[in-house]
Amino acid sequence: MNMVFVDASAWIALYHKRDKYHKLAWTTYEQLLNEVRKFLTTNWVAYEAITILKSRASYRAAKTLWDILQDPELSQVVHIDRKLEDRALDIFWSYQDKKWGVVDCSSMLLMEREKCSLAFGYDHHFVEATKQYGLTLL
């Protein structure tokens, strides 16, 4: 099964009805489901998304996303281990000219490790990082 990495910005757009990318995100999400894609993300991305959803949208939106992320038929949530965290921090500190966060760096490394070249997200830092790493962004 082909996987697509989903950034927090895409999860938020899907479940926050007032997000400017909400409609586009649902169109993309449904297309990916029809292509029988599995969604790859990290625990850090998941925590970021549910935290933002709970504060900006609602408890229900955050809980709905959390339940989706717990379904192994739809999603694979990879826990960031110490080795991946250390590598992400190395990248974070080595690019003085980039505004990427540590979470973005860990996402790129996971995609590389899992040979996942397709990403779904809207955050401009994540978009910049995917371009730098030569990945395809939906």
Order of alpha helices (4+ residues) and beta strands (2+ residues): beta-alpha-alpha-beta-alpha-alpha-beta-alpha-alpha-beta-alpha-beta
